C-alpha cells in the first residue's frame, strides 16, 4: 500500500477530486494548509496597503491506495492540478505498512 500526499492550489481541488473519482478513488482527506517553496510568497493588497504573504494558502490531499493503483492516482492528481506555473504543488509517495478500519477491524488493503 501507498500513502499519497499532495499539496496543491486550492482552486484546483475540485478538478483533482473529479479526476480521482474517475480513477476509482473515493476516499481522501483534505486539509487547508499554508506553505512556502519556490513561489516565495506573494504581494497582497488590503485597503490600499500592500503587504507580503510569506506562507501561501494551499490544500493538502492524502489518499491511501493499493500499490497497483498508485500510478493512476499520481497521473490523475498531476494532470488535474497542473497549471504550468510556479506553485502548482508537490506529490509525495510514502510506503504504508498497515491500515485498520475502525468500524470492522479489517486490516491491510481490505481496510482501504
JOQUIHU-V156649 format. One record per helix or strand of 2 or more residues. SS is the DSSP state (helix for helix, strand for strand). FROM is the first residue (numbers start at 1). TO is the last residue. If there is no record, write none. Layout:
<<SS;FROM;TO> <SS;FROM;TO>>
//
This chain:
<<strand;2;8> <helix;10;22> <strand;29;35> <strand;42;46> <strand;49;53> <strand;56;65> <helix;67;81> <strand;89;95> <helix;108;111>>
//
